[in-house]
Amino acid sequence: MKTFTIIAAAAAVSFSILASAHAGAADDPPSVSVRFADLDLDRAAGSATLYKRLSVAARAVCRDLDASDSANSDLKRVLQQQYQGCVDKAIIGAVAKINRPAFTSYVGTKMTLPATLTNVQLAAK
């Protein structure tokens, strides 16, 4: 079964996607598993569905940084930048681990991907 787990490391605001199930110890950061064995990533519809699933999972693990309800505009702006960075890193990490050129290309139409990711994956075509 194809599954990735998005894990939030709150202290470092870094994320990784793991190919195995994540055990839930008390000190572990929040995580969300994203399944995609049911999708054909060579088709736009499959890539779109997986991108949506990853986006929802990334927002879930980054939710502690979402300050949309904050009254302090300076704090809200800083936290919003951290939240968006967190979401982007989670998605980019997932794209790198999934390592499917058609999916990477699709995600590249939705967000800016690092050149190293797109160059390596496009070379694999």
VENHU-V675174 format. One record per backbone hydrogen bond with DSSP energy under -1.0 kcal/mol. NH is the residue of the N-H (numbers start at 1). CO is the residue of the C=O. Records with the same first field share a line. If there is no record, write none. Layout:
NH->CO, CO
This chain:
4->34
5->18
6->32
7->16
8->30
9->14
13->9
14->9
18->5
28->25
32->6
34->4
36->2
39->36
43->40
47->43
48->44
49->45
50->46
51->47
52->48
53->49
54->50
55->51
56->52
57->53
58->54
59->55
60->56
61->57
62->58
65->62
66->63
70->67
76->72
77->73
78->74
79->75
80->76
81->77
82->78
83->79
84->80
85->81
86->82
87->83
88->84
89->85
90->86
91->87
92->88
93->89
94->90
95->91
96->92
97->93
98->94
99->95
104->100
105->101
106->102
107->103
108->104
109->106
110->107
111->107
118->114
119->115
120->116
121->117
122->118
123->119
125->122
